[in-house]
Amino acid sequence: MIDNRSYVDQLKAKFGSGPILITGATGSVGFELVRHLCKDFKIIAVGRDLDKLAQLRELGAETIPLDLSQQDAVSALQSIQPFPNLVIAAHGSGLMQNFSEIPFTRISPYMNANLTSFIHLAHLSAQHDCKMIAVGSVIGYTCNKNYELYHISKQAVQALKKLKVQVINPPTIRDSGFFKEMPKRSGFRKLGAFKMFSASSKQIAEEIVKMAVNGKKVVNVGLVGKLARIASILQ
C-alpha cells in the first residue's frame, strides 16, 4: 500500500471508488500499481505473464491474459461488465536498437503495444465515458540514438491529451532491463544516476498515483531532454 493514505482517498474522490483496469500489470511498474491499489479498489489486471497474473489473483485482483502487441487485442476488453471507472495504461516496452537494423516484422507488433493499443483504449474509454491515464516516459521524450522508435511511440502518446486522456511521464525505471542496457555514456544513463531522474518500480508506481491525483509532473520533461543532450556530450 502507498504510505500516504490521503493519496488513495484523493484517488477515490477524483475517479470514484469503482473498478480500475490496469494494463501492463505483469510488467515491473504495472505489477507494483496493482499491489498498491488492490486493497482499496477492485482491480482488473491485464498482462501477458501467466505466473505473475496468478500472483495478482492471490492478492485479490481479477486478471485477463492478453498480449497487447497483437492487432486489435483491446477488443477483448469490450465485454467487461461493469466497465471500470478508470483505465490506467501502464503497458509497453523499451527498444534500444538502430532503427535500420530493426526487423521489419517487429515494427508493427511493437507499435501495436506502445501506441495503437493506447489509442484503442482511449476510444474504448470514451465509449464508456470513463477516465483514462496513459503512462508515458520521460526517457522517451527526447530522441536519442538507437531508441528512435520508442521515442516516436511515446511522443505520440503525449497527443492523447487532446482526447481528454491524462498523460503522465514518470522518471526512468532504474531497475528495468531497458535502462540497464543503455550505454553507460548515454545521456539518460548518466542522468539516471541521480534520484531526481530515476527510481525503482515501486517508487514509480507510487509517483504515478500521486501524479494522477494532483496532475503534477515529477520532473520537467523539457529540462530532462536538454540535460540528456548535454550529458551525452560530456565525458
Secondary structure per residue as TSV (DSSP state, phi and psi in degrees):
chain	resnum	aa	ss	phi	psi
A	1	M	-	360.0	148.9
A	2	I	-	-67.7	132.5
A	3	D	S	-57.8	-43.2
A	4	N	-	-85.6	103.7
A	5	R	H	-60.4	-27.4
A	6	S	H	-60.4	-32.2
A	7	Y	H	-68.1	-38.0
A	8	V	H	-65.3	-43.4
A	9	D	H	-63.5	-40.4
A	10	Q	H	-69.0	-34.1
A	11	L	H	-62.3	-42.2
A	12	K	H	-64.5	-40.8
A	13	A	H	-65.6	-35.2
A	14	K	H	-82.9	-39.9
A	15	F	H	-115.3	-3.8
A	16	G	-	91.2	169.1
A	17	S	S	-101.5	12.0
A	18	G	S	-75.1	-174.1
A	19	P	-	-62.6	152.0
A	20	I	E	-122.0	128.4
A	21	L	E	-95.5	124.0
A	22	I	E	-120.2	116.2
A	23	T	E	-90.7	160.6
A	24	G	S	69.1	27.1
A	25	A	T	-70.1	-15.5
A	26	T	T	-101.5	3.8
A	27	G	S	-82.5	173.7
A	28	S	H	-62.6	-47.7
A	29	V	H	-76.5	-44.7
A	30	G	H	-58.8	-40.0
A	31	F	H	-61.0	-43.7
A	32	E	H	-68.0	-35.7
A	33	L	H	-60.4	-45.4
A	34	V	H	-62.3	-44.5
A	35	R	H	-59.1	-40.2
A	36	H	H	-69.1	-35.9
A	37	L	H	-104.1	-13.9
A	38	C	T	-69.2	-18.6
A	39	K	T	-76.9	-25.0
A	40	D	T	-108.9	-14.3
A	41	F	S	-136.9	155.6
A	42	K	-	-76.6	121.9
A	43	I	E	-110.5	131.6
A	44	I	E	-106.9	108.8
A	45	A	E	-99.8	126.1
A	46	V	E	-113.2	129.6
A	47	G	E	-169.7	177.5
A	48	R	S	-101.8	-29.7
A	49	D	-	-80.1	108.9
A	50	L	H	-65.9	-34.1
A	51	D	H	-66.0	-42.8
A	52	K	H	-70.4	-34.5
A	53	L	H	-62.2	-37.3
A	54	A	H	-63.6	-39.0
A	55	Q	H	-64.3	-38.7
A	56	L	H	-69.8	-32.8
A	57	R	H	-63.9	-36.7
A	58	E	H	-63.9	-25.2
A	59	L	T	-85.5	-5.5
A	60	G	T	106.4	2.0
A	61	A	-	-81.3	147.5
A	62	E	E	-85.0	139.2
A	63	T	E	-124.5	149.0
A	64	I	E	-133.0	113.3
A	65	P	E	-74.2	123.6
A	66	L	-	-157.9	134.7
A	67	D	-	-102.9	105.1
A	68	L	T	-77.1	0.7
A	69	S	T	-82.2	-10.9
A	70	Q	S	-82.1	140.5
A	71	Q	T	-59.9	134.1
A	72	D	T	61.8	23.4
A	73	A	G	-61.1	-32.9
A	74	V	G	-62.1	-24.2
A	75	S	G	-59.1	-23.5
A	76	A	G	-68.2	-15.2
A	77	L	G	-93.6	-5.0
A	78	Q	T	-65.3	-25.9
A	79	S	T	-87.8	1.5
A	80	I	-	-62.8	126.7
A	81	Q	S	-136.0	129.7
A	82	P	S	-71.7	154.1
A	83	F	-	-73.4	142.8
A	84	P	-	-58.1	155.2
A	85	N	S	-73.0	-27.5
A	86	L	E	-142.9	136.1
A	87	V	E	-113.3	124.9
A	88	I	E	-111.8	108.8
A	89	A	E	-89.5	99.9
A	90	A	-	-117.0	22.3
A	91	H	-	-95.5	-175.1
A	92	G	-	109.9	168.3
A	93	S	-	-147.9	159.4
A	94	G	-	-81.7	160.3
A	95	L	-	-148.5	114.6
A	96	M	-	-115.4	99.0
A	97	Q	S	-162.9	141.9
A	98	N	-	-55.2	130.7
A	99	F	G	-55.0	-42.6
A	100	S	G	-69.1	-17.0
A	101	E	G	-97.2	-4.7
A	102	I	S	-70.7	127.5
A	103	P	-	-57.8	136.2
A	104	F	H	-55.8	-38.7
A	105	T	H	-70.6	-12.2
A	106	R	H	-88.3	-20.5
A	107	I	H	-64.4	-49.8
A	108	S	H	-61.9	-49.5
A	109	P	H	-59.5	-37.5
A	110	Y	H	-65.2	-46.0
A	111	M	H	-72.0	-27.2
A	112	N	I	-59.9	-46.3
A	113	A	I	-71.7	-41.8
A	114	N	I	-91.5	-13.3
A	115	L	I	-141.3	-58.3
A	116	T	I	-57.6	-42.4
A	117	S	H	-64.7	-31.4
A	118	F	H	-64.9	-42.0
A	119	I	H	-65.1	-42.7
A	120	H	H	-62.9	-40.0
A	121	L	H	-66.0	-38.0
A	122	A	H	-63.9	-39.8
A	123	H	H	-66.3	-44.1
A	124	L	H	-63.2	-40.9
A	125	S	H	-64.4	-40.6
A	126	A	H	-64.9	-38.7
A	127	Q	H	-63.0	-34.2
A	128	H	T	-98.4	4.4
A	129	D	T	55.2	42.4
A	130	C	-	-113.7	163.0
A	131	K	E	-83.4	151.9
A	132	M	E	-135.3	138.3
A	133	I	E	-117.0	125.4
A	134	A	E	-105.6	124.4
A	135	V	E	-87.5	110.4
A	136	G	-	-88.3	-144.7
A	137	S	-	-161.3	129.0
A	138	V	S	-67.5	-27.9
A	139	I	T	-71.8	-24.3
A	140	G	T	-92.0	3.9
A	141	Y	S	-78.9	-26.7
A	142	T	S	-122.9	127.5
A	143	C	-	-73.1	124.6
A	144	N	-	-124.1	159.8
A	145	K	T	-57.4	136.0
A	146	N	T	80.4	2.1
A	147	Y	-	-137.0	44.7
A	148	E	H	-63.4	-41.7
A	149	L	H	-67.0	-38.1
A	150	Y	H	-62.4	-44.2
A	151	H	H	-60.2	-45.4
A	152	I	H	-58.6	-45.8
A	153	S	H	-64.7	-42.3
A	154	K	H	-73.8	-31.0
A	155	Q	H	-64.9	-41.0
A	156	A	H	-66.5	-34.7
A	157	V	H	-60.7	-33.1
A	158	Q	H	-57.7	-32.6
A	159	A	G	-71.0	-11.8
A	160	L	G	-64.2	-15.2
A	161	K	G	-56.1	-31.4
A	162	K	G	-68.1	-16.5
A	163	L	G	-101.0	19.8
A	164	K	T	65.1	28.4
A	165	V	-	-93.2	134.3
A	166	Q	E	-83.5	114.9
A	167	V	E	-103.7	125.4
A	168	I	E	-123.2	145.1
A	169	N	-	-121.3	90.0
A	170	P	-	-72.7	170.1
A	171	P	-	-64.6	174.1
A	172	T	E	-63.3	141.9
A	173	I	E	-81.5	105.0
A	174	R	T	-64.6	-31.0
A	175	D	T	-97.2	16.3
A	176	S	S	-86.4	151.9
A	177	G	H	-64.2	-34.6
A	178	F	H	-59.7	-44.8
A	179	F	H	-66.5	-41.9
A	180	K	H	-67.8	-25.4
A	181	E	H	-80.1	-12.1
A	182	M	S	-64.0	142.3
A	183	P	-	-57.0	139.6
A	184	K	T	-61.7	-22.5
A	185	R	T	-92.2	-1.3
A	186	S	S	-68.5	152.9
A	187	G	H	-59.4	-46.1
A	188	F	H	-70.9	-32.7
A	189	R	H	-64.7	-38.3
A	190	K	H	-68.0	-43.6
A	191	L	H	-64.8	-30.7
A	192	G	T	-63.5	-14.4
A	193	A	T	-71.6	-14.8
A	194	F	S	-101.8	134.7
A	195	K	T	-59.5	-27.6
A	196	M	T	-62.5	-29.9
A	197	F	T	-107.3	-5.8
A	198	S	E	-149.5	158.0
A	199	A	E	-160.0	168.8
A	200	S	-	-75.2	165.6
A	201	S	H	-58.2	-41.4
A	202	K	H	-63.6	-44.7
A	203	Q	H	-64.3	-39.1
A	204	I	H	-68.1	-38.3
A	205	A	H	-59.5	-42.2
A	206	E	H	-65.0	-39.9
A	207	E	H	-67.9	-33.6
A	208	I	H	-61.6	-42.9
A	209	V	H	-63.3	-43.1
A	210	K	H	-63.4	-42.6
A	211	M	H	-67.1	-35.3
A	212	A	H	-62.9	-34.6
A	213	V	H	-77.6	-49.7
A	214	N	H	-101.6	-5.4
A	215	G	-	71.5	6.6
A	216	K	-	-90.6	150.0
A	217	K	-	-87.7	140.6
A	218	V	S	-70.4	-37.5
A	219	V	S	-131.0	155.3
A	220	N	-	-83.3	109.4
A	221	V	H	-64.8	-34.1
A	222	G	H	-63.8	-42.3
A	223	L	H	-64.0	-42.7
A	224	V	H	-60.6	-42.5
A	225	G	H	-59.2	-45.6
A	226	K	H	-64.4	-43.4
A	227	L	H	-65.2	-36.3
A	228	A	H	-64.2	-40.9
A	229	R	H	-65.0	-39.6
A	230	I	H	-67.0	-44.0
A	231	A	H	-64.1	-33.4
A	232	S	H	-69.7	-21.5
A	233	I	H	-85.6	-37.2
A	234	L	-	-69.3	147.1
A	235	Q	-	-81.3	360.0
